[in-house]
Amino acid sequence: MATILVTGGTGTLGRLVAARLRDGGHEVRVLSRHSEPYAVDLREGGPALDEALAGVDTVVHCATTQTGGDEDAARHLVGAAQREGVRHLVYISIVGVDEAPFPYYKSKLAVEKIVEASGVGYTILRATQFHDLVLRFLEITAKLPVMLLPAGWSDQPVDTDEVAARLAELASAPPAGRVPDMGGPEIRSFADLARAYLRASGRRRALLCVPVPGAASRGFREGGHLAPDHMDGRVTFEEFLSTRPGAKTAR
């Protein structure tokens, strides 16, 4: 079996990918900023990154930050992968990074291009938003008596573990380039998702859909971040919510 390094391997997605790969019999190294013995800040790179990649066949790149630095991290990772003879780089991206001019999406698209130009065999999977991210957004908006939601936006949340399973499958196979997108089982309005959250949490809130200006918002209203032809996920948002601590019976 291969030696596989998972960047961001202690995060929401990365830890699930690492577990799947171990279950598949692979030797797995977990790289994150604070996880020994491979504690590396990819944004800074350095000799420790080369050491982490020594003898590695495949890298699954899950590390990311919303505060900037993903492109620097990718350049450092690619450079070390080239030096250490890594044969396969698997990158998780987001559906719509080339459709909605949202700053974080622009950064993800830039990383895709760095990976493609690396000369290392690569696989890129774009997925729709995770259930976990939608839940965090709704939890934040529910702190007010009225939940303010973006008017006209829909989402297609997918289960993180299902994406992890797909990434583990791709990492165990030869490089495949850009593979088909992966989306959740349903396309739902944000208001509908909010009602599901309120039912599951037993909370009561009024909903107010507010128009959000700008080109990025227009991209989301037009559905550029959705994958209607790839409803590959099976776990619905309600099923995900039912597994959360304190969940009520959702109908």
C-alpha positions in Angstrom: 0.0 0.0 0.0 1.0 3.6 -0.6 2.4 6.2 1.9 -0.1 9.1 1.8 0.2 12.5 3.4 -3.0 14.4 4.2 -2.5 18.1 4.7 -5.0 19.7 7.1 -5.3 16.2 8.5 -6.8 17.2 11.8 -9.5 19.4 10.2 -13.2 18.6 9.5 -12.5 16.9 6.2 -8.9 15.9 6.6 -9.3 13.7 9.7 -12.1 11.8 7.9 -9.9 11.3 4.8 -7.0 10.1 7.0 -9.2 7.6 8.8 -10.6 6.3 5.5 -7.1 5.8 4.1 -5.9 4.0 7.2 -8.9 1.7 7.0 -7.9 1.0 3.4 -4.5 -0.2 4.6 -2.4 2.8 3.6 0.4 4.3 5.7 -0.9 7.8 6.5 1.0 10.9 7.6 -1.0 13.8 9.0 0.3 17.3 8.4 -1.0 20.4 10.1 0.4 23.4 11.9 0.3 21.8 15.3 0.3 18.1 14.8 3.6 16.3 15.5 5.6 14.8 14.1 4.6 16.7 10.9 3.8 20.1 12.3 4.3 22.5 9.3 2.7 25.8 8.4 2.3 25.4 4.6 2.2 29.1 4.2 5.8 29.3 5.4 7.1 26.0 4.0 10.7 25.1 4.9 12.9 22.0 5.5 10.3 20.4 7.7 7.9 20.2 4.8 10.5 18.3 2.7 11.0 15.9 5.6 7.3 15.3 5.8 7.1 14.4 2.1 10.2 12.2 2.0 9.1 8.8 0.8 5.5 9.9 0.2 3.7 8.5 -2.9 0.5 10.6 -2.8 -0.6 13.9 -1.1 -4.2 14.7 -0.4 -4.3 18.5 0.0 -7.2 19.4 2.4 -5.5 22.3 4.2 -7.2 25.7 3.7 -7.8 29.0 5.4 -10.4 31.7 4.8 -7.9 34.3 6.0 -5.5 34.1 3.0 -2.3 32.3 2.2 -3.7 29.3 0.3 -1.8 30.2 -2.8 1.5 30.5 -1.0 0.8 27.2 0.8 0.1 25.5 -2.5 3.4 26.8 -4.0 5.4 25.5 -1.1 3.6 22.1 -1.2 4.1 21.7 -4.9 7.7 22.7 -4.7 8.4 20.1 -2.0 6.4 17.5 -3.9 8.5 18.0 -6.9 11.7 17.8 -5.0 10.7 14.6 -3.1 9.3 12.8 -6.2 5.6 12.7 -5.1 3.7 11.0 -7.9 0.1 12.1 -7.2 -1.4 15.2 -5.7 -5.1 15.2 -4.9 -6.8 18.5 -4.3 -10.3 19.3 -2.9 -11.8 22.4 -4.4 -15.3 23.8 -4.5 -18.0 23.8 -7.2 -18.4 27.2 -8.7 -14.9 28.6 -8.1 -14.9 29.7 -11.7 -18.4 31.1 -11.6 -18.9 33.2 -8.4 -16.2 36.0 -8.0 -16.0 35.5 -4.2 -12.5 36.1 -2.8 -12.1 32.7 -1.2 -13.3 31.0 -4.5 -10.8 33.0 -6.5 -8.1 31.7 -4.2 -9.3 28.1 -4.6 -9.3 28.5 -8.4 -5.8 29.9 -8.3 -4.6 26.8 -6.3 -6.2 24.6 -8.9 -4.1 26.3 -11.5 -0.9 25.9 -9.4 -1.7 22.2 -9.1 -2.4 21.8 -12.8 0.9 23.5 -13.8 3.0 21.6 -11.2 4.1 18.8 -13.4 3.1 16.4 -10.7 0.3 13.9 -11.5 -2.9 15.4 -10.1 -6.5 14.8 -9.4 -8.9 17.7 -8.6 -12.4 17.1 -7.1 -14.8 20.0 -6.7 -17.6 19.5 -4.1 -20.5 21.6 -3.1 -20.7 23.1 0.4 -20.5 20.7 3.4 -23.4 20.2 5.8 -21.1 21.4 8.5 -20.5 24.8 6.9 -24.2 25.4 6.3 -24.9 24.5 9.9 -22.3 27.0 11.2 -23.8 29.7 9.1 -27.3 29.0 10.4 -26.1 28.8 14.0 -24.5 32.3 13.6 -27.6 33.8 12.0 -29.8 32.2 14.7 -28.1 34.2 17.4 -30.4 37.1 16.5 -34.2 37.1 17.1 -34.6 37.3 13.3 -32.5 35.1 11.0 -31.2 37.2 8.2 -30.8 35.1 5.1 -29.5 35.9 1.6 -32.5 36.3 -0.8 -32.5 34.1 -3.8 -29.6 31.9 -2.7 -29.9 28.1 -2.7 -27.4 25.5 -1.7 -26.7 21.8 -2.3 -25.0 20.6 0.9 -23.1 17.4 0.9 -22.0 15.1 3.8 -18.3 15.6 4.7 -17.7 11.9 5.2 -19.1 11.1 1.8 -16.6 13.5 0.3 -13.8 12.0 2.4 -14.7 8.6 1.0 -14.5 9.9 -2.5 -11.1 11.6 -1.9 -9.8 8.4 -0.4 -10.9 6.5 -3.4 -9.2 9.0 -5.7 -6.0 8.9 -3.7 -5.9 5.2 -4.1 -6.1 5.4 -7.9 -3.8 6.9 -10.5 -3.9 10.6 -11.3 -7.1 11.5 -13.1 -7.0 15.3 -13.7 -10.2 17.2 -13.1 -12.8 14.6 -12.1 -16.6 15.1 -12.1 -18.0 17.4 -9.5 -19.6 16.0 -6.3 -22.8 17.5 -5.0 -25.3 16.8 -2.2 -28.6 15.0 -2.8 -30.8 18.1 -2.8 -30.8 21.7 -3.9 -32.5 23.7 -1.2 -33.2 27.4 -0.6 -31.5 28.9 2.4 -34.9 29.6 4.0 -35.8 25.9 3.6 -32.5 24.9 5.2 -33.0 27.4 8.0 -36.5 25.9 8.8 -34.9 22.4 8.9 -32.3 23.7 11.3 -34.9 25.3 13.6 -37.0 22.1 13.7 -34.0 20.0 14.5 -32.7 22.4 17.2 -36.1 23.1 18.7 -35.6 26.8 18.3 -38.0 29.5 17.1 -36.9 32.3 14.9 -38.5 34.6 12.3 -36.8 34.4 8.9 -36.0 37.5 6.8 -34.5 37.1 3.3 -32.4 40.1 2.5 -31.1 41.0 -1.0 -27.3 40.9 -1.1 -25.6 43.1 -3.7 -22.5 42.5 -5.7 -21.2 40.2 -8.4 -20.5 37.3 -6.0 -24.0 37.3 -4.7 -25.3 37.3 -8.3 -23.2 34.3 -9.0 -24.8 32.5 -6.0 -28.3 33.5 -7.1 -27.6 32.2 -10.6 -26.6 28.8 -9.1 -23.0 28.7 -10.3 -22.0 26.9 -7.1 -24.5 24.1 -7.6 -24.0 20.7 -9.3 -27.5 19.6 -10.4 -26.1 16.9 -12.7 -24.1 15.4 -9.8 -26.4 14.8 -6.9 -24.0 12.1 -5.7 -24.4 12.4 -2.0 -27.0 10.4 -0.1 -27.1 12.0 3.4 -29.7 14.8 3.5 -29.4 17.9 5.6 -32.1 16.6 8.0 -30.3 13.3 8.4 -27.1 15.2 9.1 -28.8 17.4 11.7 -30.4 14.3 13.4 -26.9 13.1 14.3 -26.0 16.4 16.1 -26.0 16.5 20.0 -29.4 17.8 21.2 -31.1 17.3 17.9 -34.9 17.1 18.0 -36.9 14.7 15.8 -36.9 16.4 12.4 -39.9 16.1 10.1 
